Amino acid sequence: MNIVTHFKQVRAQTVLFCSHLNVEDYSIQVVAFASPPKWHLAHTTWFFEEFILKPFLTNYKEFNDNYSFLFNSYYNTLGSRILQSNRGNMSRPVTSEVLDYRSYVDEHVLKLLAQNSNKELTDLITLGLNHEQQHQELLVTDVKYMFGHNPLFPVYKKDENLLKNHNQSKETFQIKEGVYEIGYKGNDFCYDNELGVHKVFIADFEINNFLVTNGDYIAFMEAGGYSDFNLWLDEGWSWVNKNQVNAPLYWYKIDQEWHYYTLAGLQLVDKNAILGHINFYEANAYAEWKRMRLPTEFEWEVASKNLDLGKRWEWTASAYLPYPNFEKANGAVGEYNGKFMSNKMVLRGASVATSQNHSRNTYRNFFSPLERWQYTGIRLVK
């Protein structure tokens, strides 16, 4: 696919997702980690304006010189910005103006590509498109968090239950002890945190070619999983008690039956469907209960060619750290991944909310071990 077609498709997909929202939905921020839809629409556009148009298009005029302050996310190199927790305070600019901003920037990026298609430019646009695809997934999960905490449990779209997947396999695979290469080896796009191909030693292990289901997890809950401190890491146990957690995110006990919120509305929990929306500590506690464990990210990558993938982001037992010889790029682009290599755990695979063609078996996702608003699940090894 050529860069112009790719650009048009990705940019259109973001707007298409938001087209199912009402205008009142665009500015709501329920919690600091979940941004409003309007902010996602503007921030992904600002990325192209800041990294592509300003440096590459001669005489480019900014759409609005306040937007860098409003829609910069975390790039310290590029100056000051609003606090993340204040993104929901912006009733202005209005949504229609943000959509005009998108059109303005798109028009100028396409104009630039008609004049210039050198590798430096197209590589940065490809980075911008992958960045936007990350925000497309965040849009799905942030909108779900907003609707899932609305007492009316609004329906985003009646056929949009992303939790309905079932396992296609009941197999397990044996991986033999050995030295394996880890990291991205191809010539297409990847993130800098996937680079630095290196060897790791892995002992014999067995990995499930299926993920934990809702029914599996209900058995853990009914066995007192949330009340047995022996199963929990210390920070996880503190989190359970502080927040009085007794079920995955979006689960509600109604008339003695478990229900969960989906983008198609509140539904009865399908016990045979794959579990979602649990954090690292819940995943680790469940593994302890099963007398198994989570895979390391290296075990996961080695086994991935044999696994059914793409239903949930899968927690690993690996902290998010740099590979050998990891190098940050110069300037603001270097802030993309490297500075977050602390207090995060690695997730592998992809989820039902991941944009099409935005996954690789070397892709290293990362979140705080406390976070569970993504479509996260559990694969076990022993």
C-alpha positions as CSV (number, residue, x, y, z in Angstrom):
1,M,0.0,0.0,0.0
2,N,1.5,3.4,-1.0
3,I,1.9,6.1,1.7
4,V,-0.9,8.3,0.4
5,T,-3.5,5.6,0.4
6,H,-2.3,4.4,3.9
7,F,-2.5,8.0,5.2
8,K,-6.1,8.5,3.9
9,Q,-7.3,5.1,5.3
10,V,-5.8,5.6,8.8
11,R,-7.0,9.1,9.2
12,A,-10.5,8.2,8.0
13,Q,-10.8,5.3,10.4
14,T,-10.3,7.5,13.4
15,V,-13.2,9.8,12.3
16,L,-15.4,6.8,11.5
17,F,-15.1,5.5,15.0
18,C,-16.1,8.8,16.4
19,S,-19.0,9.2,14.0
20,H,-21.1,6.9,16.3
21,L,-20.7,9.3,19.2
22,N,-23.0,12.3,20.1
23,V,-21.4,15.7,20.3
24,E,-21.8,15.6,24.1
25,D,-19.5,12.6,24.3
26,Y,-16.5,14.3,22.7
27,S,-15.2,16.3,25.6
28,I,-15.8,13.9,28.6
29,Q,-12.8,12.7,30.6
30,V,-13.8,10.4,33.4
31,V,-10.3,9.8,34.8
32,A,-6.8,11.2,34.1
33,F,-5.6,8.2,32.1
34,A,-8.5,8.1,29.7
35,S,-8.6,11.1,27.3
36,P,-11.7,12.6,25.7
37,P,-12.4,11.7,22.0
38,K,-12.0,15.3,20.9
39,W,-8.5,15.3,22.4
40,H,-7.5,12.1,20.6
41,L,-8.8,13.6,17.3
42,A,-6.7,16.8,17.8
43,H,-3.6,15.2,19.3
44,T,-3.1,12.7,16.4
45,T,-3.5,15.7,14.1
46,W,-1.0,17.8,16.0
47,F,1.5,15.0,15.7
48,F,1.5,15.4,11.9
49,E,1.5,19.2,12.1
50,E,4.4,19.3,14.6
51,F,6.6,16.5,13.2
52,I,5.8,16.6,9.5
53,L,4.4,20.0,8.3
54,K,6.4,22.4,10.3
55,P,9.8,21.0,9.4
56,F,9.1,19.8,5.9
57,L,6.5,22.1,4.2
58,T,7.9,25.5,3.3
59,N,5.8,28.5,4.5
60,Y,3.4,26.2,6.4
61,K,1.0,28.3,8.6
62,E,-0.2,26.7,11.8
63,F,-4.0,26.2,12.0
64,N,-4.0,27.7,15.5
65,D,-0.9,28.6,17.5
66,N,-2.5,27.6,20.8
67,Y,-2.9,24.0,19.7
68,S,0.6,22.9,20.5
69,F,0.0,23.8,24.1
70,L,-3.4,22.1,24.2
71,F,-2.7,18.9,22.3
72,N,1.0,18.0,23.0
73,S,0.8,14.8,25.1
74,Y,4.2,14.3,26.8
75,Y,6.9,15.7,24.6
76,N,9.0,17.9,26.9
77,T,11.3,18.8,24.0
78,L,8.4,20.6,22.3
79,G,7.5,22.9,25.2
80,S,4.8,23.3,27.8
81,R,1.4,21.6,27.7
82,I,-1.8,21.3,29.7
83,L,-2.0,18.7,32.5
84,Q,-3.2,15.3,31.3
85,S,-6.0,15.4,33.9
86,N,-7.3,18.7,32.4
87,R,-8.0,17.4,28.9
88,G,-11.6,17.1,29.7
89,N,-11.9,20.8,30.7
90,M,-11.6,22.0,27.2
91,S,-15.2,22.7,26.0
92,R,-13.3,24.9,23.5
93,P,-12.2,24.5,20.8
94,V,-15.5,22.9,19.8
95,T,-15.6,19.6,18.1
96,S,-16.4,21.0,14.7
97,E,-13.2,23.2,14.9
98,V,-11.1,20.1,15.7
99,L,-12.6,18.3,12.7
100,D,-11.7,21.4,10.6
101,Y,-8.2,21.1,12.0
102,R,-7.9,17.5,10.9
103,S,-9.1,18.5,7.4
104,Y,-6.6,21.4,7.2
105,V,-3.6,19.2,8.3
106,D,-4.6,16.3,6.0
107,E,-4.9,18.7,3.0
108,H,-1.4,20.0,3.7
109,V,0.2,16.6,4.3
110,L,-1.2,15.3,1.0
111,K,0.1,18.5,-0.7
112,L,3.6,17.9,0.9
113,L,3.6,14.2,-0.3
114,A,2.8,15.4,-3.9
115,Q,6.0,17.5,-3.7
116,N,8.3,15.3,-1.6
117,S,8.4,11.5,-1.0
118,N,11.9,11.1,0.4
119,K,12.6,8.3,2.9
120,E,13.0,10.6,5.9
121,L,9.6,12.1,5.3
122,T,7.8,8.9,4.6
123,D,9.4,7.2,7.6
124,L,8.1,10.0,9.9
125,I,4.6,9.8,8.3
126,T,4.6,6.0,8.8
127,L,5.5,6.6,12.5
128,G,2.6,9.1,12.7
129,L,0.2,6.6,11.2
130,N,1.3,3.9,13.7
131,H,1.0,6.5,16.5
132,E,-2.6,7.3,15.3
133,Q,-3.4,3.5,15.2
134,Q,-2.3,3.4,18.9
135,H,-4.7,6.2,19.6
136,Q,-7.5,4.4,17.7
137,E,-7.2,1.6,20.2
138,L,-7.1,4.1,23.1
139,L,-10.3,5.7,21.6
140,V,-12.1,2.4,21.8
141,T,-11.0,1.8,25.4
142,D,-11.4,5.4,26.6
143,V,-14.9,5.6,25.2
144,K,-15.8,2.2,26.8
145,Y,-14.5,3.6,30.1
146,M,-16.6,6.7,29.7
147,F,-19.8,4.7,28.8
148,G,-19.1,1.9,31.3
149,H,-19.1,4.4,34.1
150,N,-22.3,6.1,33.0
151,P,-25.3,4.8,35.1
152,L,-27.3,4.3,31.9
153,F,-24.6,2.0,30.3
154,P,-25.1,3.6,26.9
155,V,-24.8,1.5,23.7
156,Y,-22.0,2.7,21.5
157,K,-23.1,0.4,18.7
158,K,-25.5,-2.5,19.0
159,D,-23.2,-5.1,17.4
160,E,-20.0,-3.9,19.1
161,N,-19.6,-6.5,21.8
162,L,-15.8,-7.0,21.6
163,L,-15.8,-9.5,24.5
164,K,-17.6,-12.3,22.6
165,N,-14.5,-14.2,21.3
166,H,-14.1,-17.8,22.2
167,N,-10.9,-19.9,22.2
168,Q,-10.4,-21.9,19.1
169,S,-8.0,-24.4,20.6
170,K,-7.4,-26.4,23.8
171,E,-3.9,-27.5,22.9
172,T,-0.7,-26.8,24.8
173,F,2.8,-26.6,23.2
174,Q,6.2,-27.7,24.5
175,I,9.1,-25.3,23.9
176,K,12.5,-26.9,24.2
177,E,15.4,-25.5,26.2
178,G,17.8,-23.4,24.0
179,V,19.2,-20.1,23.0
180,Y,16.8,-18.0,20.9
181,E,16.9,-14.7,19.1
182,I,14.6,-12.0,20.3
183,G,13.7,-8.7,18.6
184,Y,12.5,-7.3,15.2
185,K,14.5,-8.5,12.2
186,G,12.5,-7.3,9.2
187,N,12.7,-4.2,7.0
188,D,9.2,-2.8,7.6
189,F,8.1,-0.4,10.3
190,C,8.7,-1.3,14.0
191,Y,9.1,0.7,17.1
192,D,12.6,1.5,18.5
193,N,11.8,-0.7,21.6
194,E,11.7,-3.8,19.4
195,L,15.1,-3.2,18.0
196,G,18.4,-4.7,19.2
197,V,18.2,-8.3,18.2
198,H,19.8,-10.4,20.9
199,K,20.0,-13.9,22.2
200,V,18.3,-15.3,25.4
201,F,18.5,-18.6,27.0
202,I,15.1,-20.2,27.7
203,A,14.5,-23.4,29.8
204,D,11.9,-26.0,28.8
205,F,8.3,-24.9,29.3
206,E,4.8,-25.6,28.2
207,I,2.4,-22.9,27.1
208,N,-1.3,-22.9,26.6
209,N,-2.7,-22.2,23.1
210,F,-5.8,-20.7,24.7
211,L,-6.6,-17.8,27.0
212,V,-8.4,-17.9,30.4
213,T,-12.1,-17.7,30.0
214,N,-14.7,-15.9,32.1
215,G,-15.9,-19.2,33.5
216,D,-12.3,-20.0,34.5
217,Y,-12.0,-16.7,36.3
218,I,-15.4,-17.0,38.0
219,A,-14.1,-20.3,39.5
220,F,-11.1,-18.3,40.9
221,M,-13.5,-15.7,42.3
222,E,-15.8,-18.2,43.9
223,A,-12.8,-20.0,45.4
224,G,-12.0,-16.8,47.3
225,G,-9.3,-15.6,44.9
226,Y,-9.8,-11.9,45.9
227,S,-9.7,-12.7,49.6
228,D,-6.6,-14.9,49.8
229,F,-3.5,-12.8,50.4
230,N,-1.2,-15.7,49.6
231,L,-2.1,-15.4,45.9
232,W,-1.2,-11.8,45.6
233,L,1.9,-9.7,45.1
234,D,2.1,-7.1,47.9
235,E,1.2,-4.1,45.8
236,G,-1.6,-6.0,44.2
237,W,-3.0,-7.1,47.6
238,S,-2.9,-3.4,48.7
239,W,-4.8,-2.4,45.6
240,V,-7.5,-5.1,46.2
241,N,-8.1,-4.0,49.7
242,K,-7.9,-0.2,49.1
243,N,-10.4,-0.4,46.2
244,Q,-12.5,-3.3,47.5
245,V,-12.0,-5.2,44.2
246,N,-13.9,-8.5,43.8
247,A,-14.3,-8.9,40.0
248,P,-12.8,-7.7,36.7
249,L,-13.5,-4.2,35.5
250,Y,-17.0,-3.6,34.1
251,W,-18.5,-6.7,36.0
252,Y,-21.6,-6.2,38.0
253,K,-23.6,-8.8,40.1
254,I,-27.3,-8.4,39.2
255,D,-29.9,-10.8,40.6
256,Q,-27.1,-13.3,41.5
257,E,-25.8,-13.3,37.9
258,W,-22.6,-11.7,36.6
259,H,-23.1,-9.1,33.9
260,Y,-20.5,-7.0,32.1
261,Y,-20.6,-3.8,30.2
262,T,-19.7,-4.0,26.5
263,L,-19.8,-1.4,23.8
264,A,-23.1,-3.1,22.8
265,G,-24.5,-2.4,26.3
266,L,-24.8,-4.3,29.6
267,Q,-24.9,-8.1,28.9
268,L,-24.9,-11.4,30.8
269,V,-21.3,-12.6,31.2
270,D,-20.6,-15.4,28.6
271,K,-18.7,-17.9,30.7
272,N,-17.2,-19.5,27.6
273,A,-15.8,-16.2,26.2
274,I,-12.3,-15.0,26.8
275,L,-11.7,-13.0,29.9
276,G,-10.9,-9.3,29.5
277,H,-10.1,-6.1,31.5
278,I,-7.9,-7.5,34.2
279,N,-4.6,-6.0,35.5
280,F,-1.2,-7.7,35.9
281,Y,-1.8,-8.4,39.6
282,E,-5.1,-10.1,38.9
283,A,-3.4,-12.1,36.1
284,N,-0.6,-13.1,38.4
285,A,-2.9,-14.0,41.3
286,Y,-4.9,-16.3,39.0
287,A,-1.8,-18.0,37.8
288,E,-0.7,-18.6,41.4
289,W,-4.1,-20.1,42.1
290,K,-3.7,-22.4,39.1
291,R,-0.2,-23.3,40.3
292,M,1.1,-22.0,36.9
293,R,2.7,-18.7,35.9
294,L,2.7,-16.0,33.3
295,P,5.2,-16.3,30.4
296,T,8.1,-14.0,30.2
297,E,8.0,-11.8,27.1
298,F,10.8,-13.8,25.6
299,E,9.0,-17.1,26.1
300,W,5.9,-15.6,24.6
301,E,7.8,-14.4,21.5
302,V,9.5,-17.7,20.9
303,A,6.2,-19.6,21.3
304,S,4.1,-17.0,19.3
305,K,4.4,-18.7,15.9
306,N,2.4,-21.6,17.3
307,L,-0.2,-19.6,19.2
308,D,-3.7,-18.3,18.4
309,L,-3.3,-14.5,18.8
310,G,-5.0,-11.2,18.6
311,K,-8.0,-11.5,21.0
312,R,-6.5,-9.9,24.2
313,W,-3.3,-8.1,25.1
314,E,-1.5,-10.8,27.2
315,W,0.2,-9.9,30.4
316,T,3.8,-11.2,30.7
317,A,6.0,-11.6,33.7
318,S,8.6,-9.2,32.2
319,A,9.2,-5.6,33.3
320,Y,9.5,-3.1,30.5
321,L,13.2,-2.5,30.0
322,P,15.4,-1.6,27.1
323,Y,16.9,-4.4,24.9
324,P,20.8,-4.5,24.6
325,N,22.1,-1.6,22.6
326,F,18.8,0.3,22.7
327,E,19.2,3.8,21.4
328,K,16.8,6.7,21.7
329,A,16.4,8.9,18.6
330,N,17.4,12.5,18.8
331,G,14.8,15.2,19.6
332,A,11.2,14.7,20.5
333,V,10.8,11.4,18.6
334,G,13.2,9.9,21.2
335,E,10.6,10.5,23.9
336,Y,8.2,8.1,22.3
337,N,9.2,4.9,24.2
338,G,12.4,5.1,26.1
339,K,11.5,7.4,28.9
340,F,8.6,5.0,30.0
341,M,11.0,2.1,30.8
342,S,10.2,2.2,34.5
343,N,7.4,0.7,36.6
344,K,5.6,-0.9,33.6
345,M,5.0,-4.5,32.6
346,V,5.1,-5.8,29.1
347,L,2.1,-7.1,27.2
348,R,2.4,-9.1,24.0
349,G,0.1,-9.9,21.1
350,A,-2.8,-7.6,20.2
351,S,-6.5,-7.2,21.1
352,V,-9.9,-7.0,19.5
353,A,-9.5,-3.2,19.8
354,T,-6.1,-3.1,18.0
355,S,-6.2,-1.5,14.5
356,Q,-5.9,-3.7,11.5
357,N,-2.2,-4.4,10.5
358,H,-0.9,-2.9,13.7
359,S,0.5,-6.0,15.4
360,R,3.7,-8.1,15.3
361,N,5.0,-10.9,17.4
362,T,7.8,-8.6,18.4
363,Y,5.5,-5.7,19.4
364,R,6.1,-4.6,23.0
365,N,3.1,-3.0,24.6
366,F,3.5,-1.7,28.2
367,F,1.2,-0.5,30.9
368,S,1.2,0.0,34.7
369,P,0.5,-3.3,36.5
370,L,-2.5,-1.6,38.1
371,E,-4.3,-0.7,34.8
372,R,-7.1,-2.8,33.3
373,W,-9.1,-0.6,31.0
374,Q,-7.4,-2.2,28.0
375,Y,-8.6,-5.5,26.5
376,T,-6.2,-7.5,28.6
377,G,-6.2,-11.3,29.3
378,I,-4.2,-14.2,30.6
379,R,-2.2,-17.0,28.9
380,L,-0.5,-19.5,31.3
381,V,2.7,-21.5,31.1
382,K,4.3,-24.1,33.3
